[in-house]
Amino acid sequence: MKIGVPKEIKNNENRVGMTPAGVFELVKNGHTVYVQSTAGEGSGFFDDDYLQVGAIILDTIEGVYLKSDMIVKVKEPVDREYNLIQENQLVFTYFHFASSETLTKAMITSKAICIAYETVEDADGTLPLLTPMSEVAGRMAIQQGAKYLEKPIKGRGVLLGGVPGVPPGRVLILGAGTVGIQAAKMAAGLGAHVTILDINMKRLRHVNDIMPSHVVTEFSNEYNIRKHIKTHDLIVGGVLIPGAKAPSLITRDMLKEMHPGTVIVDVAVDQGGCIETTKATTHENPTYIIDDVVHYCVANMPGAVPYTSTVALTNVTLPYVLKLANMGWEKACQTDKSLQKGLNIVKGAIVYEGIAEAFGWEVSCS
Ligand SMILES: NC(=O)c1ccc[n+]([C@@H]2O[C@H](COP(=O)([O-])OP(=O)(O)OC[C@H]3O[C@@H](n4cnc5c(N)ncnc54)[C@H](O)[C@@H]3O)[C@@H](O)[C@H]2O)c1
């Protein structure tokens, strides 16, 4: 198969759909890989790295789309790419169709086969191509939180690890899922005292089993949240109710109960956030302050660490890319039920119920 890796053109996107390691595997399996010149630079992979493993470097994005049977990328196509996508071309990337009717209509018109990373789903309901980004964001939450706790950037002036003779900082984590557990691990590693809340007892038991004793689990309810916000320096929001807006677990009135300079990192901002005062920010301007509480609410946290994010993402996408290239999309989706769930739009027809529902349309086929 001919596989194309275009350079991402969405604003501030530095990840790339395939690393040289991925190209190496595909070429070894007899496929041809076209990589757009400088596509990997933002993630630290250069044209020479791709050339050495057998890729063909093309100068233009048009060339990559024109020559390829399958496009492997990171973000949803932007306007400029809509007309480059061809009938029967396979496009494997994050799409998030339900959030853009324009994109959905453009992909229907293209008659391409769109397999969305975010809906590839394992039998236990987990989303294997989303998990790595939650892992990155969960770990980054502590790194960012620790920075914004510094006084010159309006934080409380607390060092998370403390020093001999001074107690460590206190980190409150809402949600013991992927984000929450990775955040707890980083905070615990720095020596902070960690309290982690969830409504799922299985998750809390798991955290209790695997974490050191300075990570304390508690059931998530308003009483406990109101109690803990008064004594914690850094609060991480990592709750998710699948398919719904995140609940506002910390309301505006609660900010006044916190110490001035408390930092909130609301990772769940992409689902509306679990703090009432959350509004999405960017890496250029990541924080704002309300009632002396620093809010960090960047909606694409992994974008700040493109090397780690690219490698983490492509580690999990490559096995599917190989399967699609070796078997063709129809056979690959027949034999792999997880991958089949990734089928969103096929040759002009919506085949994923959630998208049709989002716009009040009929599902065309299944
Ligand atoms: N900002 C970013 O860059 C970024 C990056 C990756 C993920 N995210 C977002 O982070 C959020 C968390 O993702 P995840 O992968 O950890 O999800 P997850 O499903 O693994 O974990 C969510 C947890 O929230 C818990 N929860 C639900 N209601 C709760 C409540 N009332 N109190 C406490 N806990 C509650 C669930 O039981 C679950 O354990 C999602 O919204 C995800 O989209 C954001």
Ligand as a Chemical Component Dictionary entry (heavy atoms), coordinates in Angstrom:
data_LIG
# 
_chem_comp.id                   LIG 
_chem_comp.type                 NON-POLYMER 
_chem_comp.pdbx_formal_charge   0 
_chem_comp.three_letter_code    LIG 
# 
loop_
_chem_comp_atom.comp_id 
_chem_comp_atom.atom_id 
_chem_comp_atom.alt_atom_id 
_chem_comp_atom.type_symbol 
_chem_comp_atom.charge 
_chem_comp_atom.model_Cartn_x 
_chem_comp_atom.model_Cartn_y 
_chem_comp_atom.model_Cartn_z 
_chem_comp_atom.pdbx_ordinal 
LIG N1  N1  N 0  -6.531  18.985 28.523 1  
LIG C1  C1  C 0  -5.935  18.047 27.820 2  
LIG O1  O1  O 0  -4.988  18.282 27.078 3  
LIG C2  C2  C 0  -6.390  16.611 27.954 4  
LIG C3  C3  C 0  -5.590  15.565 27.494 5  
LIG C4  C4  C 0  -6.021  14.247 27.699 6  
LIG C5  C5  C 0  -7.245  14.012 28.339 7  
LIG N2  N2  N 1  -8.006  15.064 28.765 8  
LIG C6  C6  C 0  -9.290  14.882 29.474 9  
LIG O2  O2  O 0  -9.076  14.496 30.815 10 
LIG C7  C7  C 0  -10.290 13.916 31.317 11 
LIG C8  C8  C 0  -9.990  12.637 32.071 12 
LIG O3  O3  O 0  -9.542  11.659 31.152 13 
LIG P1  P1  P 0  -9.170  10.163 31.627 14 
LIG O4  O4  O 0  -8.580  9.492  30.448 15 
LIG O5  O5  O -1 -8.424  10.200 32.899 16 
LIG O6  O6  O 0  -10.610 9.551  31.901 17 
LIG P2  P2  P 0  -10.925 8.214  32.735 18 
LIG O7  O7  O 0  -12.243 7.729  32.239 19 
LIG O8  O8  O 0  -9.770  7.291  32.706 20 
LIG O9  O9  O 0  -11.080 8.732  34.237 21 
LIG C9  C9  C 0  -12.122 9.572  34.661 22 
LIG C10 C10 C 0  -12.420 9.266  36.107 23 
LIG O10 O10 O 0  -13.351 10.254 36.590 24 
LIG C11 C11 C 0  -14.114 9.589  37.569 25 
LIG N3  N3  N 0  -15.270 10.397 37.971 26 
LIG C12 C12 C 0  -16.474 10.526 37.356 27 
LIG N4  N4  N 0  -17.267 11.334 38.090 28 
LIG C13 C13 C 0  -16.550 11.711 39.198 29 
LIG C14 C14 C 0  -16.804 12.536 40.326 30 
LIG N5  N5  N 0  -17.996 13.120 40.507 31 
LIG N6  N6  N 0  -15.829 12.691 41.238 32 
LIG C15 C15 C 0  -14.612 12.095 41.085 33 
LIG N7  N7  N 0  -14.320 11.300 40.045 34 
LIG C16 C16 C 0  -15.267 11.109 39.109 35 
LIG C17 C17 C 0  -14.452 8.256  36.911 36 
LIG O11 O11 O 0  -14.936 7.308  37.855 37 
LIG C18 C18 C 0  -13.081 7.900  36.317 38 
LIG O12 O12 O 0  -12.310 7.111  37.221 39 
LIG C19 C19 C 0  -11.173 13.720 30.068 40 
LIG O13 O13 O 0  -12.104 14.769 29.994 41 
LIG C20 C20 C 0  -10.192 13.812 28.932 42 
LIG O14 O14 O 0  -10.811 14.200 27.714 43 
LIG C21 C21 C 0  -7.598  16.349 28.574 44 
# 
loop_
_chem_comp_bond.comp_id 
_chem_comp_bond.atom_id_1 
_chem_comp_bond.atom_id_2 
_chem_comp_bond.value_order 
_chem_comp_bond.pdbx_ordinal 
LIG N1  C1  SING 1  
LIG C1  O1  DOUB 2  
LIG C1  C2  SING 3  
LIG C2  C3  SING 4  
LIG C2  C21 DOUB 5  
LIG C3  C4  DOUB 6  
LIG C4  C5  SING 7  
LIG C5  N2  DOUB 8  
LIG N2  C6  SING 9  
LIG N2  C21 SING 10 
LIG C6  O2  SING 11 
LIG C6  C20 SING 12 
LIG O2  C7  SING 13 
LIG C7  C8  SING 14 
LIG C7  C19 SING 15 
LIG C8  O3  SING 16 
LIG O3  P1  SING 17 
LIG P1  O4  DOUB 18 
LIG P1  O5  SING 19 
LIG P1  O6  SING 20 
LIG O6  P2  SING 21 
LIG P2  O7  DOUB 22 
LIG P2  O8  SING 23 
LIG P2  O9  SING 24 
LIG O9  C9  SING 25 
LIG C9  C10 SING 26 
LIG C10 O10 SING 27 
LIG C10 C18 SING 28 
LIG O10 C11 SING 29 
LIG C11 N3  SING 30 
LIG C11 C17 SING 31 
LIG N3  C12 SING 32 
LIG N3  C16 SING 33 
LIG C12 N4  DOUB 34 
LIG N4  C13 SING 35 
LIG C13 C14 SING 36 
LIG C13 C16 DOUB 37 
LIG C14 N5  SING 38 
LIG C14 N6  DOUB 39 
LIG N6  C15 SING 40 
LIG C15 N7  DOUB 41 
LIG N7  C16 SING 42 
LIG C17 O11 SING 43 
LIG C17 C18 SING 44 
LIG C18 O12 SING 45 
LIG C19 O13 SING 46 
LIG C19 C20 SING 47 
LIG C20 O14 SING 48 
# 
